[in-house]
Amino acid sequence: MENDELSGSLVSEFNHVPSGQMVIRRYQDLEERYIQNFFQKGPFCRHMPTFDGDNEEGLLGKPGYSDELRGGLAAVSSTRRGKNRGEIASVDEFEESLENFHEAVRHKHFANCWRLGTDEPKEMWEEYLDDEELKEGIAFETTVHQFICALPTEPSDSDFKDEASIDEFQETQMKNMHVGATGSDILIGAVRYQDREAEGTLQPASYQAAINFFKRKQFDYEREFRLLINPFDSARLLKANPDGTPLGRKPTVETEHRFLPMETKWMTNRIILAPNAGEEQREKLEDILDRIGINYGVEEKDDLEIIESSLHGPSRSETHEYDTEFAGQDNYEKTMDYLNDQHRKILENTEEEWSVVDLVMLFMEKAGVMVEGYRYSTDDPDIELNEYGHMKLQGVCATRNFVNGKDSITYKNDKMVEFEE
């Protein structure tokens, strides 16, 4: 598997993108309209201001990296001020303008949320299912690599002209949004969780999109992987007021969701039934898939497989080629001890049916360090250690641990070696 397929326009320097092998799941109710929309229209992206859980998403708590933004905007605005056209805003005025800026620009963004890893916390089913018995629900499953490859790479309309203008402000139709567009944004990444009350906790005020990848610590059980879209303009086009404060334009949004066209049929590997689902729910799902033309089964020709939840059903070693865990987004003390403890827990929680555990650390200067774990039932997994991570963006350290006691093997790329030095 390629580990450098990421386009720079897809990612923020403040948030990690997990390795391509990492499994992600989308939990939801077992309803035909939801399933049909997923396969025929694409992932459901909710308007950021309407999120039910964390109503502070996309808002500035404590600004970080704002000095460089203030200096840059002052330079941009100098040509607009001219002679006798007023002064640059004070530091206090600038900080206040940042809050207003992010309040406005979060209205441009829509998000689609997945959970990282194959483990199934009961809280995820309870949060995303409108069924206390946990019967009427499913989870779509794919990998980060497949998700990236399923994103649109060109507009559907052959006559569409992707001409970004800092002075124009109009919505790009979903069918014409694509990776690398100059007039709209598609971003992906792992959400980072923060203790907003702790000293030194900051959000990246200099980037209108990145702040939408930060959440408060009470949501850290979600381990979220997020797709974020902005059909109105691009974060690469930032306009300044004459006083050097950021100009945030707030769009009028009448429909509080969007569907991003993606190759969802191709990317989906499995649909997991809710923990207490029975034959009635399986048959209901199969009937829905039959009506919308999705083939299910265990043959290579089938589009996807339907499996039971591992909470009460079979071990994941029976349903998956490998098992995955993702950790480290909740490293509130910012210590290596915490990250090493996450590695230890992954090893300790490995059941005897797994033969190999690959432990992976991913490093980015402004995103910190994240931890991944991969379990394989064979002593010779069909993946090399240098295939983890995204080499052009991250420092990568991967260690292969053998349950039978064989000496471990470690790989580090050049970026990780530089970081450790």
N, C-alpha and C positions, 0 to 999 in steps of 0.2 A: 504493500500500500504506500502511495506517495505521502510524504509527511510535510510537503511544502506547497500544497495546492492553494493556500490562502492568498487572496488578493489583499493588498494593503488597504484598499477602500472598504474592506469588510470588517476591519478590526480597529479597536482603540488601544492605545498604549497603556491604558489604565486597567484593562481587563484581559484575562487569559481566555484563549480558545483551547479547550481540551484536545488531547490527541484524537486523531481520526478514528481510532478503534473504540473510543469511549461510547457506551450505550446511553441513549437518551429516551425518555418516555413521556408521553403526553396523556395525562389522566382526564377522563371525562365521563359523562353519563352515556348510557347505552340508549341513544335515541337516533332514529333514522336520519333526521335532518342534519344532525351534527356529523354523522359518519359520511353522509352523502356530500355535504359541503366540503369536508376534508379532502375527499378523493376527487371531487369535480371542480371545486373552486380554489382549494388551497387552504393553508393554515389560517385559522381565525385570529386576527390581530385586534386586540381591544385598545381603545383610546386611553392613553395614559392617565388623564385626570379622572377616569371612571373606575379605576381599580378598587375593588371592594376591601382588600386587606390592608395594605400599607398606603394610606392616603397622603404620605409624604414622598412617594416615589416621584423622582424627577425634580424635586425641589431642593434648594440649597440649604444645608444645615450650617456647616462650617466650611467656608471656601478655602481651597488650596490651589496652588499654582496660579494665583491671580495676578501676581506682580508682572509676570511675563506677558499676560494678556493685557494688562493696563498699559504697559510700554508699547506693545504692538498696536493697540487701538489708538493710542495717542499719535503715533506716527501716521497711521492711516487717515486720521481725522484732520491732520495739520493742513492738508490741501483744501479742505472744506472750510476751515476757519478763515484763512487769509489774514489780511491786516485788520486789526480792530474788530475781530469777530468773536470776542469772548476768550475765556481761559479754559484750560484743562480742568476737569472736575477734581475735587480734593479726594483724598483716600477714602474718607467716610462716605462721600457722595458716590464714589465709584463702587464701594462695597454694597451700598443700598441698591444701586442700579443693577448689580449682579442678581440680587434676589428677584427683582422685578423682571429681569431678562429671562431667568429660568422659569418663572411662573408663566411667562408668555410662550416660550418656545416648547415647553412640554406638551402644549396643545397641538404641536405638529406631529407628535410621535404616537405610534401604535405598536403594541408588543404581543408576541406569541410566546408562551412559556412551556418549557419542558423540564423534566427532572433528570439529573445526571446519575448514572449508575443503575445496576440491575436489582439492588436491594429495594424492598417495598415497605416503607414505613406505613403503618396503618393510618397515620395522620394524613398522608397524601390522599388515600382513598376517601377518608372522611371529609376532607376539605373540598374535593372536586366532584363528589357524587351527591346528588340530591336524593339520597336513599340511605336511611339510617341502618338498614339491614345489610348494606354493602353487597347487594346482588346485581342491581341494574347499573353496571359500570364496566368500562374497558380502559385499556391503555394502549395507545399506538407505540410501537418500538422501532427505532432505527439507530444509526450511529452518526456521530458528528461528521465523519467523512461523507457519508451518503447524504446527509442533510445539506452540506455545503455544495455537493455536486448537483443536488436537485434544485438549487436556487436559479432563478431566471438569469440568463447571461446576455440576452438581447431583447429588445422590444418586440411585441407581437405584431404591432402595426408597422409595416414596411415603410410607411410614409412619415413615421414619427421622427421628429428632429429633436435630439437631446441637446438643446442649446440653453445652458444655464446663464442667467443674468442676475446680477446682484440687485437690480432695480425691479425685476418682475417677481410676482408672488402668486403663483397659481398651482393647483394640484395636478400632479401627473397621474393619469389613469393607471390603475393597478396592472393592466395588461401590458403597459409599457415600462413599468419599473424593472430595473435589472442591475446586476452587480457592476459597479464602475461608472454608473450614470453620473453626469455632472450636475443635473438639476434635481436630484433626489438621493436619498440614502437608504442602503440596506446594511445593517450591522448585526453581528452575532458575538456572543461571548458568555462566559460564566459570570453570574451575578456575585458581587462581593458584599458581605454582610458586615455591618459596623455597629459598634457601641457608640451611639451618637453622643452619649454623656461623657465618654472618656476623653481625657486631655490629649490633644494632638490628632484627634479624628477629623479628617478633612475629606471633602469631595472635590473633584476636578472642575473648578469653576470656569476654566478656560475652554471647555469643550462642551457644546450644547447637547450632544448626544450621550457622552460617556456617563453623565450623572444619572442617566436612566438605568444604569447597570449596578446601582448601589441600593441596598435595602437595610432596614434596621435588623438587629440581631435576633429579635423574636421570630423571624421568618427563616432562620438559617437551616431548619430541618428540610426546607424545600430543595436545597442544593440545585438552584435553578440555572438552566441554560436558556438564554433568551435570544429571540429574533426581534430586532427593533427596526421599524421602517419609518421613514419621513418622506411622504410624497410631495411635500410643499417646496422644499429647497434642500440645499446641501450644507452640512456642517463646515464644508471647506469654503463656503462663501459667507463671511462674517462682516456685517456692515456696522459702521461706527457713527454715533451722533457727533455733531461738531465739537462737543466738550470731551470727547474721548471715551464716553460710556458706550457699552454695547447696545445696538438697536435690535430689540427682540420683537418680531412681528407675530401676532397671534391670529391664526386662521379661524374662520368660521366653520365649525364642524357640525353638520346636521345629523349624519349617521355615525354612531359611536363605535364602528368597527370597520375593518377592511379585510378582504381575503387576498393574500398574495399568491398568485399562480405559481405553483411548484410541482415538480414531478413526484407527488406524494404516493402514487401507486407504485412507482419504481422503488422509492426509498424505503417503504415500510416492509420490515422483515416479519414482524409478529404483531398480533393483537392479543393482549393479555386480558382474560376475564377477571372480573372483580372477585375478591376473596371468597364470598359466599354464593357466587353464581352457580347455578345448576344446569341441568339439561334444558330447562325452559329458556334460560338466558342464552345458552349456546345456540339453540335453534333459532331464537330471535335474531341473533347476530348473523348467522348463516343466511337466513332469509333476506336480511338487508343487503348483505354482500352479493347475493345472487341477483337481486333486483338492479344493483348498480354495476354489475359486471366485473366483480372482483373474484378471482379464483383463489381458493384456500385449500391447504393440504400440506403434505410433507414432500411432494415431488418437486423436482427442479423446475418444472413447467408452471408451478403454482406461483401466484403473486405473493402470498404470505401464508403464515401458519397461525392457527388459533391455539393458544395454550392456557392452562390454568394458572392462577396466581400461585406463587411459591410460598405465600403465607400459610396456606393449608394444603397445598397440593404437592407436586413432585419437587425434588431438589433441582436447582438450576443446572446442575451438572447433567441432568437428564434432558433438559430442554434447550441448552445453550452450548455453543462451542467453547465459550469462555465466560467468565464472570467479571464484573467491573465495579469499582468503587471510586468515588471522587471526594476529596476532602481538602481542607485548608482555606476555604473562603471565609471561615470564621476564626481566623487566627488573630484574636483581639489584642493579645499581648505582643504580637509581631515577634515571636521567638522561634528559633530553630528547635528548641525543646518540644514545643507543641507539634511541629511538623514531624519530628522524629517519633513522637508519641502516636501520631496518626499512622505512620508506617508500622509501628509495633502492633497497634490494634488490628490492622489489616492482616498481619501475619497470624496473630493469636486467634482471629475469628475464622481462619481458613480451616474448613472441614477436611477430613482425611481423603475424600474422593478427589481432591485437587492435588496434582503432582508438582506444579510449578506456580510460583507467585512472582510476578514482575512488579517491582515498586518503582514508580516514576516521579521525579520532581521536575517541575517546570518553573523557570525563572524569567521574569521581566522586570526591568528596573523600577517602573512606576506601578506595576501590578503585583509585585511581590512574588512569593513562592506558593505553588499549589502542589497537591499530592494526588497521585492516581495509583490504583491497584488493579492488577489483572491476574486472574487465576485460570490455569489451564489444567486439563485432566491428563495431559501427556507430558512426558519428560522432554519432548522436543517440539515446542510450539512452532507453528508455521509463521513466525514473525521474528525479525531481527531487532535487537535492542535499539539500533539507530533509526528504526521506523517510528518510534514514539515522538510526540511533540511536533512542532513546526519549526524546522531548523533555521529559517530566515528570521524568525521573530523571537524565539525563546531559547534560553539556556536549558539544556536537557541532561538530566542524570538518571539513568535507568539501571536497576540492579535485578538480576535474575536469581531467585532463591529456589533451591530444590528441597522439597519436603523430605526426600530420602537422605539428606545430610551431605550431599555433594557440594563442593565449594561453589560459592556464588560467583557470578560474573557481573562486572560493572562497566557501563559505557558512559562517557561524558562527551558532549560536543564542545566545540571551541568556545562558544558563548558561556557555557557553564564553567569551564576552566578559568576564563577571564574573570568571571564573577567571584569565584573562590579565591583568586589571587588578590 
